[in-house]
């Protein structure tokens, strides 16, 4: 069977390695609209009250600061 279904052709034409949704503030790309919206909220909209005592970088989530500290310690 040499014919390809139309929906399969469309999927193959679109390169999967290219992000479809890009954050307008920092240029980071995401495959889904919901991902870029969540990123924009966490990285650009919410207050960042959690500050790393070592480097001063700030985070909106305490868990992000804790992960950052782990990266700094290693």
Residue pairs with C-beta under 8 A, 6 or more apart in sequence:
4 12
18 29
19 29
19 30
19 31
20 29
20 30
20 31
20 32
20 33
21 29
21 30
21 31
21 32
21 33
21 35
21 36
22 28
22 29
22 30
22 36
23 29
23 30
23 36
23 39
23 40
23 43
23 44
25 40
25 43
25 44
26 43
26 44
28 36
28 39
30 36
30 39
42 60
42 61
42 64
43 60
46 60
47 60
48 58
48 59
48 60
49 58
49 60
50 58
50 59
50 60
50 61
50 62
50 64
50 65
51 57
51 58
51 59
51 65
52 58
52 59
52 65
52 68
52 69
52 72
54 69
54 72
55 72
57 68
59 65
59 68
